């Protein structure tokens, strides 16, 4: 047809990918007092008393417990901060991270 452009132009949109999430995991040990674990969970992860007690008891009973899920950088920062506070209190308390599936 005269006057009509028959070519189609496609626009590509770049899809923004959501950042990968990582779990912060509390590992149980038989030396860190429960009260220390609760204090650290409350201060670093902003948990209330009941939530901190639940996480601490779950880690105690099962060997580990997911504390929270964050982007990789935040998860690693919080895990390091919490572990360091434990070390400063002369406790072997350990927090680690792993990718969320």
LINDA-V409492 format. One record per residue. N is the residue number from 1. RES is the residue in one letter. SS is DSSP state (H for helix, E for strand, C for the rest). PSI is psi in whole degrees, 0 to 359 (999 if undefined). D_FIRST is the distance of its C-alpha to the first C-alpha in Angstrom with 2 decimals. Layout:
# LINDA-V409492
N	RES	SS	PSI	D_FIRST
N	RES	SS	PSI	D_FIRST
This chain:
# LINDA-V409492
1	X	C	134	0.00
2	X	C	139	3.71
3	X	C	350	6.40
4	X	C	137	6.04
5	X	C	116	8.61
6	X	C	359	8.62
7	X	C	135	12.28
8	X	C	137	14.89
9	X	C	130	18.06
10	X	C	141	21.22
11	X	C	137	24.33
12	X	C	133	27.67
13	X	C	133	30.53
14	X	C	129	34.00
15	X	C	126	36.18
16	X	C	122	39.64
17	X	C	137	42.24
18	X	C	145	45.31
19	X	C	145	48.54
20	X	C	140	50.63
21	X	E	150	53.65
22	X	E	143	57.22
23	X	E	140	60.25
24	X	E	126	63.53
25	X	E	131	66.32
26	X	E	125	70.00
27	X	E	133	72.32
28	X	C	145	75.68
29	X	C	163	78.91
30	X	C	15	82.49
31	X	C	328	83.69
32	X	C	124	81.55
33	X	C	144	83.01
34	X	H	323	80.75
35	X	H	323	81.23
36	X	H	316	79.82
37	X	H	314	76.68
38	X	H	316	76.17
39	X	H	317	76.72
40	X	H	317	74.15
41	X	H	320	71.55
42	X	H	319	72.09
43	X	H	315	71.94
44	X	H	320	69.13
45	X	H	6	66.89
46	X	C	39	67.78
47	X	C	153	68.95
48	X	C	173	71.33
49	X	H	314	74.68
50	X	H	316	73.67
51	X	H	318	70.50
52	X	H	318	72.40
53	X	H	318	75.21
54	X	H	314	72.79
55	X	H	315	71.05
56	X	H	315	74.46
57	X	H	322	75.89
58	X	H	314	72.89
59	X	H	320	73.19
60	X	H	318	76.94
61	X	H	324	76.62
62	X	H	352	73.65
63	X	C	334	74.04
64	X	E	165	70.87
65	X	E	138	68.51
66	X	E	125	65.05
67	X	E	313	65.72
68	X	E	170	62.19
69	X	E	130	58.66
70	X	E	177	57.08
71	X	E	162	54.72
72	X	H	312	56.36
73	X	H	316	57.77
74	X	H	317	59.28
75	X	H	314	60.69
76	X	H	321	62.37
77	X	H	313	63.74
78	X	H	319	65.21
79	X	H	317	66.67
80	X	H	316	68.30
81	X	H	313	69.62
82	X	H	318	71.11
83	X	H	318	72.68
84	X	H	319	74.13
85	X	H	318	75.71
86	X	H	317	77.32
87	X	H	321	78.68
88	X	H	335	80.08
89	X	C	14	81.92
90	X	C	40	83.30
91	X	C	146	81.32
92	X	C	21	79.31
93	X	C	133	76.48
94	X	E	132	73.14
95	X	E	141	69.56
96	X	E	174	66.76
97	X	E	156	62.98
98	X	E	152	60.56
99	X	E	144	56.83
100	X	C	139	55.79
101	X	C	999	54.05
